[in-house]
Amino acid sequence: MKFDAFIVRDDCINDLETLSNHANVRQVTRLPRDWVLYEFHHDLFKDPDFLLEGIWQEKMQRLPELREARIDMLNQERALLAPWYAKKKKLGDADALLASEVCPYRISSLSPMRWIDLAPVAGWGSANTFTITLAAEGATPPAAVSKVAEEWAACGKDTGELDVASGLVGRDGSFMLHARCKYYSGHWIAGLWALLSDARWKSGVRKMNIALG
Amino acid sequence: MEKRGEEDEYCSRVIHAQIKTMGNFYANVSVRTVNQAALINALIELKRTAFVSAERGGWIVAYDKQLELAEPEEAETLTATLSGRLSSVAVAASVYDDDVFWFCICDKGNHVDRYNSRPDYFEGTSSIPAGGNVRRIAEALPLHDAEQLVNTVLHERHYVVETARHADLASALDLPEFSVGFGYKYLQRGELPVSLQGNDLISVVPAGQ
């Protein structure tokens, strides 16, 4: 199964109901603090050549209906993010892109982001268990980090997809979260990355390392 | 609404890059010196990881790895230290997500001026630029007839992309063009300024790494 995943602040979308009711949208998850994650599915993802370098462009040129379908797909994706497209200043279809082996994550926000340096490892998108290590300023977790991590864990528990074994465990100025995941771990890891990168609460996290198992 | 032509190619590049943010993120320090060896020695003594450019027009640029994540205070400390050790002028500049342009100037170890295009950016509020006193800048760098231009670039002109402000300032101050748009991370992944060849860069790594 291939799809595009979006992690957006809720002021980037028209409304949650429209999003949830869209025929191609699945797995809408309300993340804490105004963030939303959703998957966008489309028949084009079933094409084995989809976006393959050197093949896809040629195929689209050869098959006009395929090109039309791709444009329609992009227009659908973009229409869901109309408020963001109306106000964004930079080039591109997201403020940040993360790619896992499962899907690309497009992250969009209309307010400043203080992007954390993320160190993903192979397999981070579909792991059953993973450990996130946050390198923060200071020896104890900044209050904002603890709170955001707590809300993230609670959200995961509510959906029945994520089980965080313990809260932030401090070690040598780093803070660890151990979690078990039923669905795609990438959704939760990318979601936490976006949450902690939101500049509104000054998480103070500089780097986020991922380890599997 | 039709897609931009490069979109698909962009997606495939992202799969390799893993992470991509849309605006430019970079930081570097330009030092007014022709003594590349002295700058490299200073960086080694400070245990920094960096790329150091060849000298062009009396300037050498250090693309320091830690500088890209540094808070302004740390960046100013490094700039003042390099400026002091080289007994010259050093200009640190950074661009955050093409939303914020920051620089500081030090002369012989002394702070001259600092500037931030959006000091309240992370508060989520709009604000006017802070710092960037043209008279102070002129004390360290000969501005010739560019004083008004520098003031316009720093305080009057609106930039959608802050790298463009950096480029205009670099041009007005005669800083090397390869100080604009490049930092350690970009160079490490193989991007190279047009005016530099690969062998124009020297990699500095602390002993034991």
Interface residues (C-beta under 8 A of the other chain):
Chain A: L51 L52 E53 W56 Q57 M60 R70 I71 L74 N75 R78 A79 K89 K90 L91 G92 D93 A94 D95 A96 L97 L98 A99 P104 S111 P112 M113 R114 W115 D117 L118 P120 A199 R200 K202 R206
Chain B: M1 E2 K3 R4 E7 D8 E9 Y10 C11 S12 V14 I15 A17 Q18 I19 K20 T21 M22 G23 F25 L69 D97 D98 D99 Y121 F122 G124 V160 V161
